[in-house]
Amino acid sequence: MSRRPERLACLALAAALLAGCAPTLNLDARRLPSQAISTREESPLKERLAAWIPPGESGFHLLEDDRAALAARLALAARASRTLDVQYYLFHNDTTGKMVAAALLAAAERGVRVRLLIDDIDAADKDLGLATLNAHPNIQVRLFNPFHTRSTSLLVKGWQALRERVRLNRRMHNKLFIADNQLGITGGRNIGDEYFGADHRVAFVDLDVLAGGAVVDAMSHAFDAYWNSQAAVPASALPVRTSEQRLQRTIERLVTFRAQQLDSEYGRALTAADPLPGLLQGTIPWRIARADLIVDPPDKVLKRHEATSQLLLGQFAGLGLNPARRALIVSPYFVPGATGMAYFEYWRSRGVQVDVLTNAYSASDVPIVHAGYANYRVPLLEAGVNLYELKPVAEPIGGRLRDLRRGSSRASLHAKTFVFDDEYVFIGSFNFDPRSTLLNTEMGLVIHSPEIAREVTAIAEDAMRPERSFRPRLVVETVGAKAVRRLQWTDVHQGTPRTFDLEPETTPIQRGLLRILQALPIEDYL
């Protein structure tokens, strides 16, 4: 007789006992509501922006370069005089994470009110550090949708995730960095080395946008809704103790660390890449355009929304921006589902060109999601959708992506953007998959700007070149008396065209794993 049920029962019992011994959040901890400052409040940033962005208008600047993206965040923290509102899914305790934390502490030391909201999925081993930041009189830290039992044990976390799978499977995926309610950054990047060109193992190809002017107030209102929501728990609820002495040691350590980093080759590259001086002095132009902020309601993590019109994808559809000529979809995790397929088939029936850029299997950092995408490749190609799969290594052939790797061993697409007819562009945190659609909270800007749309299209088309992406296609073979369709991939390597009959740059074990993952009935959770 198999002892597997007994072993599973023992594991469950052990997890329950460990969870019972672990410390828990104080869910009665006081949480006072707070709001963003009014856009009418005076600040140096407001004064500088007034020269370049007309009253009531919004201006935008793309942050394609990874180092410019970090430099812009550090610059916002350095120039804020009133408030900093920071919201992220992941906030790593690595080189760039420490640099951002140091910048937030430096702002707080100047008297700036700092509100830091992070999802709890990556915070279990950071409780003491977050509580220490929260001890600063000008810093407030909140955890979104937290695990109530605090433990770094995977067994305990797994037990909690199983017991509360409906709630804990839903995460806050939003990304925001706002200074004085005047300038804000949103897009695909979290806070961590892999997003900002500081990780030599992997470099994420990502995209953010820096916004100034009227639309930033909407971004601040969105932050307030999450900050004041039932799912946001103050760091004072954490079962850890900190002290003034620990806070001072943390400040001193991070100040020293930041100074050392800024004096390094990477730090000097950050200073050189900072776009904010040029934007505030007028040497770098703002793209003036109308924009709509679309954002999931924060209670999406607490319950299933039957009214999909309230969710991000429903809000996007409500804008009525249907493509007439071309739809360009860039998504690292791409699982269209029945709804997405219906849209693509409808657009193709009207003669709309549909191009999709996603990760190749060899470039994906989440193989199980790639398996979900792989199940749709044949139907997508049959519908006439053009697929492009970014390679893990870019060839040094010139153009925008020639420095893609920056010494990293592999690249992985992480940008989330859609372009319709080179007129409208979405930039945000939304992946084209069921998790972003139905489970996680997401946000982004829909910018009505042909100039920005063409810029984003050029970035995507450069990545879609055969030197940088594999292109799947259908080929027809006769097997017996039947015509059978199968996949084939093409690319160009060192000037030579290549054809692959198997998933490019993968091993038999990887391909076997992919077939197993494709058979699992888990699409709704991808």
SULNORQUI-V958744 format. One record per pair of residues at least 12 apart in sequence whose ideal C-beta (glycine too) atoms are under 7 Angstrom apart, sorted by sequence separation. I is the first residue (numbers start at 1). J is the second residue. If there is no record, write none. Layout:
i = {I,I}
j = {J,J}
This chain:
i = {104,175,393,416,430,488,147,297,416,429,474,475,488,175,416,428,429,430,175,296,358,416,428,429,472,473,489,296,428,116,189,295,393,394,427,428,472,473,86,188,294,392,393,426,427,471,187,188,189,392,470,471,84,123,187,188,327,392,426,471,147,187,294,470,145,186,187,294,334,424,425,469,84,116,120,124,127,185,186,390,114,120,323,334,424,425,466,74,78,113,114,115,116,117,118,119,120,145,185,327,466,467,70,77,112,118,119,120,124,145,326,332,466,73,77,80,91,111,117,120,124,125,145,183,184,292,325,326,327,328,329,330,331,332,363,423,425,84,108,124,144,324,325,363,422,425,74,83,183,323,356,360,363,424,77,82,83,84,85,86,87,88,89,108,182,356,359,360,362,423,81,91,105,108,354,355,356,357,358,359,360,422,425,80,90,184,354,356,360,422,93,124,183,186,333,355,357,45,182,335,419,470,44,104,181,184,348,422,93,181,333,344,348,44,335,348,419,43,178,335,341,345,419,43,181,334,344,417,336,41,178,335,344,178,176,37,178,37,36,176,363,365,363,364,36,363,121,363,119,174,119,359,172,359,358,357,400,372,401,400,401,399,369,231,401,198,229,229,231,397,222,231,226,230,395,222,225,390,395,212,219,394,218,215,388,391,215,390,391,390,391,332,389,34,332,388,389,89,144,332,89,388,389,89,387,89,142,330,331,387,89,145,330,87,88,144,146,330,87,144,150,87,150,329,434,86,142,143,328,434,435,85,86,100,142,328,381,435,142,143,340,381,382,434,85,142,327,381,433,97,141,84,96,97,326,377,96,325,336,378,83,96,323,324,337,82,83,94,95,323,333,334,335,80,81,92,94,321,332,334,335,79,80,90,91,92,96,331,333,76,89,90,92,134,331,88,90,96,134,76,88,95,321,329,357,73,131,130,357,76,131,135,357,378,130,117,131,378,117,132,316,360,377,127,131,136,73,115,128,135,72,127,392,128,132,117,132,132,312,69,25,63,25,24,63,313,24,25,24,70,22,23,69,319,22,22,66,67,172,328,19,66,67,170,312,316,330,66,170,312,328,18,49,22,45,46,167,18,45,85,167,46,87,18,19,43,45,18,45,72,85,43,69,87,15,19,66,301,374,14,15,19,300,39,361,362,15,16,64,298,362,371,375,15,37,360,362,374,36,62,63,296,361,63,105,296,367,371,62,63,296,367,371,295,60,61,105,294,368,60,294,367,60,372,102,293,294,58,59,101,102,361,58,59,291,292,372,58,102,291,57,58,98,102,145,291,57,58,291,369,56,289,290,368,53,98,99,289,53,289,99,287,49,289,49,287,287,95,39,36,205,337,36,36,335,35,335,34,33,71,75,205,70,71,75,203,67,71,72,203,31,67,71,72,203,72,29,68,203,67,68,202,205,29,68,200,201,25,29,65,200,201,202,203,204,205,206,207,197,199,200,205,206,27,202,204,205,207,26,25,25,25,61,24,23,61,209,207,222,61,61,60,61,188,59,60,188,59,188,59,60,52,215,51,57,58,48,58,53,58,52,211,53,209,187,187,188,186,175,174,173,186,186,205,186,173,173,174,173,174,170,171,172,173,174,169,170,60,60,62,60,62,64}
j = {116,187,405,428,442,500,160,310,429,442,487,488,501,189,430,442,443,444,190,311,373,431,443,444,487,488,504,312,444,133,206,312,410,411,444,445,489,490,104,206,312,410,411,444,445,489,206,207,208,411,489,490,104,143,207,208,347,412,446,491,168,208,315,491,167,208,209,316,356,446,447,491,107,139,143,147,150,208,209,413,138,144,347,358,448,449,490,99,103,138,139,140,141,142,143,144,145,170,210,352,491,492,96,103,138,144,145,146,150,171,352,358,492,100,104,107,118,138,144,147,151,152,172,210,211,319,352,353,354,355,356,357,358,359,390,450,452,112,136,152,172,352,353,391,450,453,103,112,212,352,385,389,392,453,107,112,113,114,115,116,117,118,119,138,212,386,389,390,392,453,112,122,136,139,385,386,387,388,389,390,391,453,456,112,122,216,386,388,392,454,126,157,216,219,366,388,390,79,216,369,453,504,79,139,216,219,383,457,129,217,369,380,384,81,372,385,456,81,216,373,379,383,457,82,220,373,383,456,376,82,219,376,385,220,219,82,223,83,83,223,410,412,411,412,85,412,171,413,171,226,172,412,226,413,413,413,459,433,462,462,463,462,433,298,468,266,298,299,301,467,293,302,298,302,467,295,298,463,468,286,293,468,293,291,464,468,293,468,469,469,470,412,469,115,413,469,470,171,226,414,172,471,472,173,471,174,227,415,416,472,175,231,416,174,175,231,233,417,175,232,238,176,239,418,523,176,232,233,418,524,525,176,177,191,233,419,472,526,234,235,432,473,474,526,178,235,420,474,526,191,235,179,191,192,421,472,192,421,432,474,180,193,420,421,434,180,181,192,193,421,431,432,433,179,180,191,193,420,431,433,434,179,180,190,191,192,196,431,433,177,190,191,193,235,432,190,192,198,236,179,191,198,424,432,460,177,235,235,463,183,238,242,464,485,238,226,240,487,227,242,426,470,487,238,242,247,185,227,240,247,185,240,505,242,246,232,247,250,430,189,146,185,148,148,187,437,149,150,150,196,149,150,196,446,150,151,195,196,301,457,149,196,197,300,442,446,460,197,301,443,460,151,182,156,179,180,301,153,180,220,302,182,223,155,156,180,182,156,183,210,223,182,208,226,155,159,206,441,514,155,156,160,441,181,503,504,158,159,207,441,505,514,518,159,181,504,506,518,181,207,208,441,506,209,251,442,513,517,209,210,443,514,518,443,209,210,254,443,517,210,444,517,211,523,254,445,446,211,212,254,255,514,212,213,445,446,526,213,257,446,213,214,254,258,301,447,214,215,448,526,214,447,448,526,212,257,258,448,213,449,261,449,212,452,213,451,452,261,217,220,390,523,223,224,523,224,526,227,228,270,274,404,270,271,276,404,269,273,274,405,234,270,274,275,406,276,234,273,408,273,274,408,411,236,275,407,408,233,237,273,408,409,410,411,412,413,414,415,406,408,409,414,415,237,412,414,415,417,237,237,238,239,275,239,239,279,427,427,443,284,286,286,287,414,286,287,415,287,416,288,289,282,445,282,288,289,280,290,286,291,286,445,288,445,427,428,429,428,429,429,429,443,444,463,445,436,440,441,441,442,439,440,441,442,443,439,440,447,449,452,452,455,459}
